[in-house]
Amino acid sequence: MPASPEIQMAVSTIIFALRPGPQDLPSLWAPFVPRTREPHLNKWALPGGWLPPHEELEDAAARTLAETTGLHPSYLEQLYTFGKVDRSPTGRVISVVYWALVRADEALKAIPGENVQWFPADHLPELAFDHNNIVKYALERLRTKVEYSEIAHSFLGETFTIAQLRSVHEAVLGHKLDAANFRRSVATSPDLIDTGEVLAGTPHRPPKLFRFQR
């Protein structure tokens, strides 16, 4: 029986952040870095790198993310393992992909310059390898989990208004939601706690501030 070809392991991370879109409405954006060698030289790709033999998966994902983008997200979770035989022209490469969710203020800490480029998550250029499919898969997962409090919490500050929470749902789902229906739907959520405080600095009746139950 012939010897098996070498299988290489890599880690990559897809980051989602809320950034202003058309009409200053928040929308999902993701950062990419350019390939510095063939194959796909100069094409945009997910941040990542090879998996060293003595480094844990999550540690490798966090390290490569920091090295390429300068980001240190608090929410980092393993998404999926991609390993189609023909996904790389250089041989068999299996990628363990993580996803990270960051707030707008965290996204501003990304390394400035030509080596990090943000794109709307729903309108990407042709990426290297199968990275377009990876982002598509991540978006589908995110949209099915947006009801979970930890997802919205990753995009928001410690306290927030119902309108701010609705804007997160709208950005993730990619469409507007009826404000009254949304308020009614979250009003009975056991995860949502009224802080008893209001948002300061508003010209009209200040909206209530909420937080997620820890």
matplotlib code that plots the C-alpha trace (Angstrom):
import matplotlib.pyplot as plt

x = [0.0, 1.5, 2.4, -0.2, 0.7, 1.4, -1.6, -1.1, -3.1, -4.0, -6.1, -8.1, -10.5, -13.5, -14.2, -17.5, -17.9, -20.6, -19.6, -21.6, -23.1, -25.4, -27.3, -25.0, -27.0, -24.8, -24.0, -21.7, -18.1, -15.2, -11.4, -9.1, -5.4, -3.5, -1.8, 2.0, 2.9, 1.5, -1.0, -3.4, -0.7, -2.2, -5.7, -7.6, -7.8, -9.0, -6.4, -4.6, -1.6, -0.1, -0.7, 2.6, 2.9, 3.0, 0.4, -3.2, -5.8, -7.4, -4.0, -2.9, -6.1, -5.6, -1.9, -2.3, -5.2, -3.2, -0.2, -2.1, -4.7, -3.7, -7.2, -7.7, -11.4, -13.0, -15.4, -13.5, -15.2, -14.4, -16.7, -16.0, -13.3, -12.9, -11.0, -12.2, -9.5, -9.1, -9.4, -5.7, -3.7, -0.5, -1.8, -4.2, -4.8, -7.3, -8.3, -9.8, -11.8, -12.7, -15.0, -14.8, -17.3, -16.1, -17.6, -17.1, -14.6, -12.6, -12.6, -10.9, -7.8, -7.1, -3.7, -4.1, -2.7, -2.9, -2.4, -5.9, -8.9, -12.5, -15.4, -19.2, -19.7, -22.5, -20.5, -17.0, -14.5, -13.3, -11.2, -8.3, -9.1, -12.6, -12.7, -15.9, -17.7, -16.3, -17.7, -21.0, -21.2, -20.2, -22.9, -25.6, -24.5, -24.5, -28.0, -29.4, -27.8, -28.5, -31.3, -28.7, -27.7, -23.9, -24.0, -25.7, -23.6, -20.4, -21.5, -22.8, -21.4, -22.3, -25.5, -27.6, -31.0, -33.7, -33.0, -29.3, -30.2, -32.5, -29.8, -27.6, -30.3, -31.0, -27.3, -26.9, -30.1, -29.6, -33.0, -35.1, -37.3, -40.5, -39.6, -42.8, -42.8, -39.2, -39.7, -42.6, -40.6, -37.7, -39.8, -40.4, -36.8, -35.3, -31.9, -32.7, -32.4, -33.7, -30.8, -33.1, -30.9, -31.5, -29.3, -28.0, -27.6, -30.7, -32.8, -36.2, -37.4, -34.3, -34.6, -34.1, -30.8, -30.7, -28.0, -27.9, -28.2, -24.7]
y = [0.0, 3.4, 5.8, 8.5, 12.0, 14.5, 16.3, 19.8, 21.5, 25.2, 27.5, 30.5, 32.9, 34.8, 38.0, 39.8, 43.3, 45.9, 48.9, 51.7, 50.8, 52.7, 55.5, 54.9, 51.8, 49.2, 46.2, 43.1, 43.6, 41.2, 41.8, 40.0, 39.9, 39.6, 36.4, 36.9, 33.9, 31.5, 30.0, 32.9, 35.6, 39.0, 37.6, 38.5, 35.6, 34.9, 35.6, 32.4, 30.2, 26.8, 24.8, 24.2, 20.7, 21.8, 24.6, 24.2, 25.0, 28.0, 29.4, 29.2, 30.9, 33.7, 34.1, 34.2, 36.6, 39.0, 38.8, 39.5, 42.0, 43.2, 42.1, 40.3, 39.4, 38.3, 36.0, 33.3, 30.0, 27.0, 27.1, 24.1, 22.0, 22.4, 19.5, 18.9, 17.0, 19.7, 22.9, 23.7, 23.1, 22.5, 19.3, 18.2, 21.0, 20.7, 24.1, 24.4, 27.6, 29.8, 32.8, 35.9, 38.6, 42.1, 45.4, 48.5, 50.0, 46.7, 46.7, 50.1, 48.4, 46.5, 47.1, 50.1, 50.0, 47.9, 44.6, 44.5, 45.3, 45.3, 44.2, 43.9, 40.3, 39.9, 41.6, 40.0, 39.9, 36.6, 35.3, 32.8, 29.0, 28.2, 31.2, 32.6, 29.4, 29.5, 33.1, 32.0, 29.1, 31.4, 33.9, 31.1, 29.9, 33.4, 34.1, 31.0, 31.9, 35.6, 35.0, 33.7, 36.5, 35.8, 36.6, 40.1, 40.7, 40.3, 43.2, 45.5, 47.2, 46.1, 48.1, 48.9, 50.1, 48.0, 50.0, 49.1, 45.5, 45.6, 47.1, 44.1, 41.7, 43.8, 43.9, 40.1, 39.2, 41.8, 43.4, 45.8, 44.6, 46.2, 48.1, 47.4, 43.7, 43.4, 45.1, 42.8, 39.7, 40.6, 41.9, 38.5, 37.3, 36.0, 37.0, 40.7, 42.7, 46.3, 48.2, 51.0, 53.5, 55.5, 56.6, 60.0, 62.8, 62.2, 65.2, 63.5, 61.0, 58.9, 55.2, 52.6, 50.7, 46.9, 44.3, 40.6, 38.3, 37.0]
z = [0.0, -1.0, 1.8, 2.5, 1.3, 4.0, 5.5, 6.7, 9.4, 9.5, 11.6, 10.3, 11.9, 10.5, 12.4, 12.4, 13.6, 13.4, 11.3, 9.7, 6.4, 4.0, 5.6, 8.7, 9.6, 11.2, 9.1, 9.4, 8.2, 8.2, 7.9, 5.5, 4.8, 1.5, 0.6, 0.5, -1.6, -4.1, -4.5, -4.7, -4.3, -3.3, -3.0, 0.2, 2.7, 6.2, 8.9, 9.9, 9.5, 9.9, 13.2, 15.0, 16.5, 20.1, 20.1, 21.2, 18.5, 20.2, 21.1, 17.5, 16.3, 18.8, 18.0, 14.2, 14.5, 16.6, 14.4, 11.2, 12.4, 15.8, 17.2, 20.5, 20.6, 23.8, 21.9, 20.1, 19.3, 17.1, 14.1, 11.8, 10.2, 6.5, 4.8, 1.2, -0.7, -3.4, -1.3, -1.8, -5.0, -3.0, -1.3, 1.4, 3.9, 6.7, 8.3, 11.7, 11.5, 14.5, 14.5, 16.6, 17.3, 18.1, 19.1, 16.9, 19.4, 19.4, 15.6, 15.6, 17.2, 14.0, 12.4, 10.0, 6.5, 3.4, 5.1, 6.7, 4.6, 5.8, 3.5, 4.0, 4.9, 2.3, -0.5, -0.6, -3.4, -4.7, -1.8, -1.8, -1.6, -0.3, 2.0, 0.4, 1.3, 4.8, 5.4, 3.9, 6.3, 9.3, 8.3, 8.2, 11.7, 13.1, 11.8, 13.4, 16.7, 16.9, 19.4, 21.9, 24.4, 24.1, 20.4, 20.8, 24.0, 22.0, 19.7, 22.5, 25.6, 29.1, 29.0, 25.9, 24.8, 23.1, 19.9, 20.0, 20.6, 17.6, 15.4, 16.2, 15.1, 11.9, 11.0, 11.5, 9.7, 6.9, 7.0, 9.1, 11.9, 13.2, 16.3, 18.3, 17.5, 18.4, 21.7, 22.5, 21.6, 23.9, 26.7, 28.2, 27.8, 31.1, 29.9, 29.6, 32.8, 33.3, 35.0, 36.3, 34.4, 31.3, 28.4, 29.1, 26.6, 24.5, 23.4, 24.1, 26.7, 27.5, 26.7, 29.4, 29.7, 29.9, 30.4, 29.9, 32.9, 33.8]

ax = plt.figure().add_subplot(projection="3d")
ax.plot(x, y, z, "-o")
ax.set_aspect("equal")
plt.show()
